[in-house]
């Protein structure tokens, strides 16, 4: 089971979405797909419309290493999804 940590900016957009949850998934893409199955539209918030990569303003780390959609998840992997903040 991977330990998934999501940014607080997603909570108001998806009813019942917890900030932290345990999830059985083989890769980051698999984890996002499983989350999207339960909270439709979540993938669109995290991935480019083509679905081929994580959005530019979203950063995903697996066990403190920058990750992509194809990054594997092992038992006990910690996945942190961080929404970058910009302004001027």
C-alpha positions as CSV (number, residue, x, y, z in Angstrom):
1,X,0.0,0.0,0.0
2,X,1.2,3.5,-0.9
3,X,0.7,6.3,1.5
4,X,-0.8,9.1,-0.6
5,X,-0.7,12.8,0.5
6,X,-2.8,15.2,-1.6
7,X,-2.7,19.1,-1.7
8,X,-5.4,20.8,0.4
9,X,-6.5,22.7,-2.8
10,X,-8.2,19.5,-4.1
11,X,-10.4,18.9,-1.0
12,X,-13.0,21.6,-1.8
13,X,-13.3,20.3,-5.4
14,X,-14.1,16.7,-4.6
15,X,-16.6,15.8,-1.9
16,X,-15.2,13.2,0.6
17,X,-11.6,13.3,-0.8
18,X,-9.3,12.9,2.2
19,X,-5.9,14.8,2.4
20,X,-4.2,11.4,3.1
21,X,-5.1,7.9,2.2
22,X,-3.6,4.4,1.7
23,X,-3.9,3.1,-1.8
24,X,-2.9,-0.1,-3.6
25,X,-1.2,0.9,-6.9
26,X,1.7,-0.2,-9.0
27,X,2.7,3.3,-10.4
28,X,1.9,6.9,-9.9
29,X,-0.3,6.7,-13.0
30,X,-2.2,3.7,-11.5
31,X,-2.7,5.6,-8.3
32,X,-4.1,8.7,-10.1
33,X,-6.4,6.4,-12.1
34,X,-7.7,4.7,-9.0
35,X,-8.3,8.1,-7.4
36,X,-10.0,9.3,-10.5
37,X,-12.3,6.3,-10.5
38,X,-13.6,7.3,-7.1
39,X,-13.4,11.1,-7.6
40,X,-14.1,11.7,-11.3
41,X,-12.2,14.6,-12.7
42,X,-9.2,14.4,-10.3
43,X,-7.0,13.1,-13.2
44,X,-7.8,16.3,-15.1
45,X,-6.6,18.4,-12.2
46,X,-3.3,16.5,-12.0
47,X,-2.4,15.6,-15.6
48,X,-2.2,17.4,-18.9
49,X,-5.3,16.9,-21.1
50,X,-3.3,14.5,-23.2
51,X,-2.9,12.4,-20.1
52,X,0.7,11.7,-20.9
53,X,2.3,13.7,-18.2
54,X,1.8,15.5,-14.9
55,X,0.7,19.1,-15.2
56,X,3.5,21.7,-15.1
57,X,2.3,23.2,-11.8
58,X,1.9,19.9,-10.0
59,X,4.9,18.2,-8.4
60,X,4.8,14.5,-7.4
61,X,7.4,13.0,-5.1
62,X,7.7,9.3,-4.3
63,X,9.9,8.6,-1.2
64,X,11.3,12.2,-1.5
65,X,12.4,11.8,-5.2
66,X,10.7,13.7,-8.0
67,X,8.4,11.3,-9.8
68,X,6.6,10.9,-13.1
69,X,3.5,8.9,-14.1
70,X,5.6,5.8,-14.8
71,X,7.4,5.9,-11.4
72,X,6.8,2.6,-9.6
73,X,5.3,2.4,-6.1
74,X,6.4,-0.2,-3.7
75,X,4.9,-1.3,-0.4
76,X,5.0,1.6,2.0
77,X,5.9,4.2,-0.7
78,X,5.1,7.7,0.4
79,X,3.6,9.8,-2.4
80,X,3.3,13.5,-2.0
81,X,1.4,15.6,-4.5
82,X,2.2,19.3,-4.3
83,X,0.5,22.1,-6.1
84,X,3.0,24.8,-7.0
85,X,1.9,28.3,-6.0
86,X,2.8,31.3,-8.2
87,X,2.0,34.9,-8.2
88,X,3.5,38.3,-8.7
